[in-house]
Amino acid sequence: MSYQSPKNKYRVEASLTVASKDMGSVFSYTCNDTETLKWLVTDQLSRMKGWKECYVRIWENKKQYPEFDWQIVETYTSKENA
């Protein structure tokens, strides 16, 4: 399974408020369901050090590949558990 395929129906972009020395300030994945995307973001954040807050956007492609019509379907903020 590829988490970066343009054929996947959903994509997520997570933006850190302060860049991490491990990852920079943005990371993204694609998948065919939103629950897996949320898990991937949570898993990535759990392995990173020094982040405080992360803005997450999930898009859905409303068309069939190879056409794209990305629309935001969910946004949320994740904060480090201190």
N, C-alpha and C positions, 0 to 999 in steps of 0.2 A: 504494500500500500504506500502510495506517495502522498506526503503532506504538502506538496508544492505543485501539484498538477493543475493546469488551467481548466481541466475537464471537471474538476470538483464543483459542486453546486454552491458551497459556502466558502468564504475566506474570513480570516480574522487578522486584525492588525492591532498590536499592543504597543503603546507609546509610553515610555517611562518619562516622568517629569524631570529626572536627572539621569544622564547617561550612565550606564554601567560600564565599568572597565572590561567586563567579560563579554558584553554583547553590543554595546553602543546604546542607542536610545529607542530603536524600533525593531520589532520582529513580527513575522507573519507566518501563517499556515493556511492551507486550504484543505477541505474535507467535505464529505457528503452529509454530515450531520453536525448540528451546533453543539451537542453535548460533548462530542469528541474534541471539538475546537476549544471549548471552555476548559476541558481537562488538560489539553496541551498547553494552554496559557498558564494554568495553575502549576503544572509540572515544571515548565520552564522557569517561572518565577521562584519556585521552591529551590531551584538549583543555583539561583543567582544571589549574589551578596551586594549589599549596599543600596538596594532600591527602596524607595519609600512609598511611591504612588504610581499607578499605572492606569492609563486610559485605554479601554478596549472597545473596538467597534467590530461588529460582525455584519458582513454583507451577504446577500443572496443574489445569485445570478438568475434573473427572471427569464432568460432566454436559454436556448440550447447551444452548447459548444458547437462550432467555433464562434458563435455570436455572443456578445456580452451585454448585459444590462444590469450592472451591479447596483443594488439598492440596500441601504442600511436597514437592518431588521432588528438590531439590538445594540445598545451602548451601555457600558457600566464602568465604574471605577473600582480598582482593586487596591487595597492598602496593605502595606507590610504589617504582619502581626508582630507587634513589639512586646 
